[in-house]
Every structure is written in C-alpha cells, then in structure tokens.
Amino acid sequence: MNKKSFVLISTMILLVTLSIFSFELIQNNIISSNLNKLKYLELQAQVYMVKLEEFISTSTDTQIENFILNDNRFKVKIVKKDEVNSSIYYFSIESIENNIKVNNKFIKSL
C-alpha cells in the first residue's frame, strides 16, 4: 500500500507541475501574439500616415475633404485650419478594434 500511494502522489505532483508550466507557456504565447498584432497595426497606421501626407500635399481641399481610406480596420479624421499663407491639416488614423491612434500635423503652403 505504501508504494502505490507514493506513486500516486508523485504522479499527481508531476501532473500539477506540468499543467502549471503549460498554462504559463500558453499564456505567454497569447500575449506575444497580441503584441505582434498591435505592432503590425501601428506600423500599418504609420504607413497610412506617410501616404496621407503625400496625398494632402498634392490634392485640392475638396479632394481632401472627400478622402476615404479603403481599409475597414482604420478610420481617418482630417481637420483643416486656415492661416494667412498656409493651411494646417491635423489628421489622425485610429484603429477601430484596437487602442491604436497615430496623430500628425501637416502645413500646406498656399
């Protein structure tokens, strides 16, 4: 009876240890996967920011007001403020599902 109980307790301790280790491993993989997704979305927002600056510098006010981003993961907000010899555009690109927002300011000379 003594040997059987020792084997049973040893097996239970081993199973608990392995289950705790596997839980930590899975949890770390999930966190890493989520961070990679957020990094990708931030990088994509930065790319859109550069493209939006190029678009604003070469487009008319009407084209800028009617700008629509063809990506359903992001929304774009553009605010124009007129100055004496220039227009200042404040724009932000925000992820719809995640907490990522990139803001920028662009000065367009008239």
C-alpha positions as CSV (number, residue, x, y, z in Angstrom):
1,M,0.0,0.0,0.0
2,N,2.9,2.3,0.7
3,K,4.4,2.1,-2.8
4,K,1.1,2.7,-4.5
5,S,0.4,5.8,-2.5
6,F,3.9,7.2,-3.2
7,V,3.5,6.6,-6.9
8,L,0.0,8.2,-6.9
9,I,1.2,11.3,-5.1
10,S,4.3,11.6,-7.3
11,T,2.1,11.3,-10.4
12,M,-0.3,14.0,-9.1
13,I,2.6,16.3,-8.3
14,L,4.1,15.8,-11.7
15,L,0.7,16.4,-13.4
16,V,0.1,19.6,-11.5
17,T,3.6,20.9,-12.2
18,L,3.3,20.2,-15.9
19,S,-0.2,21.8,-16.1
20,I,1.1,25.0,-14.4
21,F,4.1,25.1,-16.8
22,S,1.9,24.5,-19.9
23,F,-0.6,27.2,-18.7
24,E,2.2,29.7,-18.4
25,L,3.6,28.8,-21.8
26,I,0.2,29.2,-23.5
27,Q,-0.4,32.5,-21.7
28,N,3.0,33.9,-22.9
29,N,2.2,32.8,-26.5
30,I,-1.2,34.5,-26.4
31,I,0.4,37.8,-25.1
32,S,3.2,37.6,-27.7
33,S,0.7,37.1,-30.5
34,N,-1.4,40.1,-29.3
35,L,1.7,42.3,-29.1
36,N,2.7,41.3,-32.7
37,K,-0.7,42.2,-33.9
38,L,-0.6,45.6,-32.2
39,K,2.9,46.2,-33.6
40,Y,1.7,45.4,-37.1
41,L,-1.4,47.7,-36.8
42,E,0.8,50.5,-35.6
43,L,3.2,50.1,-38.5
44,Q,0.3,50.0,-40.9
45,A,-1.1,53.2,-39.4
46,Q,2.3,54.8,-39.8
47,V,2.4,53.8,-43.5
48,Y,-1.0,55.3,-44.0
49,M,0.2,58.5,-42.3
50,V,3.0,58.9,-44.8
51,K,0.7,58.3,-47.7
52,L,-1.8,60.7,-46.3
53,E,0.8,63.4,-46.0
54,E,1.7,62.9,-49.7
55,F,-2.0,63.0,-50.6
56,I,-2.6,66.2,-48.7
57,S,0.4,67.9,-50.3
58,T,-0.7,67.1,-53.9
59,S,-4.5,67.4,-53.6
60,T,-7.1,70.1,-53.5
61,D,-9.3,71.0,-50.5
62,T,-12.3,69.2,-52.0
63,Q,-10.3,66.0,-52.6
64,I,-9.0,66.1,-49.1
65,E,-12.5,66.6,-47.6
66,N,-13.8,63.7,-49.6
67,F,-10.9,61.4,-48.7
68,I,-12.0,57.8,-47.7
69,L,-9.5,55.2,-46.5
70,N,-10.2,51.8,-48.1
71,D,-9.3,49.8,-45.1
72,N,-12.1,48.7,-42.7
73,R,-9.6,48.4,-39.8
74,F,-8.9,52.1,-39.6
75,K,-10.8,55.4,-39.6
76,V,-9.3,58.7,-40.6
77,K,-10.1,62.2,-39.2
78,I,-8.8,65.3,-41.0
79,V,-9.3,68.8,-39.6
80,K,-8.3,71.9,-41.6
81,K,-7.3,75.2,-40.0
82,D,-6.7,78.1,-42.4
83,E,-3.8,80.5,-41.7
84,V,-2.7,83.6,-43.6
85,N,-0.3,82.0,-46.1
86,S,-1.0,78.3,-45.4
87,S,-3.4,75.7,-44.3
88,I,-2.7,73.4,-41.4
89,Y,-4.1,69.9,-41.5
90,Y,-4.4,67.9,-38.3
91,F,-5.1,64.3,-39.0
92,S,-5.3,61.1,-37.1
93,I,-5.5,57.5,-38.0
94,E,-7.2,55.3,-35.5
95,S,-7.7,51.5,-35.3
96,I,-11.4,50.6,-35.0
97,E,-11.0,47.4,-32.9
98,N,-7.7,48.1,-31.0
99,N,-6.4,51.0,-29.0
100,I,-4.0,52.4,-31.6
101,K,-4.1,56.1,-32.7
102,V,-1.5,58.0,-34.7
103,N,-1.7,61.8,-34.9
104,N,0.1,64.2,-37.1
105,K,0.1,67.8,-38.4
106,F,0.9,68.9,-41.9
107,I,1.4,72.5,-43.1
108,K,0.5,73.2,-46.7
109,S,1.7,76.4,-48.2
110,L,-0.7,78.3,-50.4
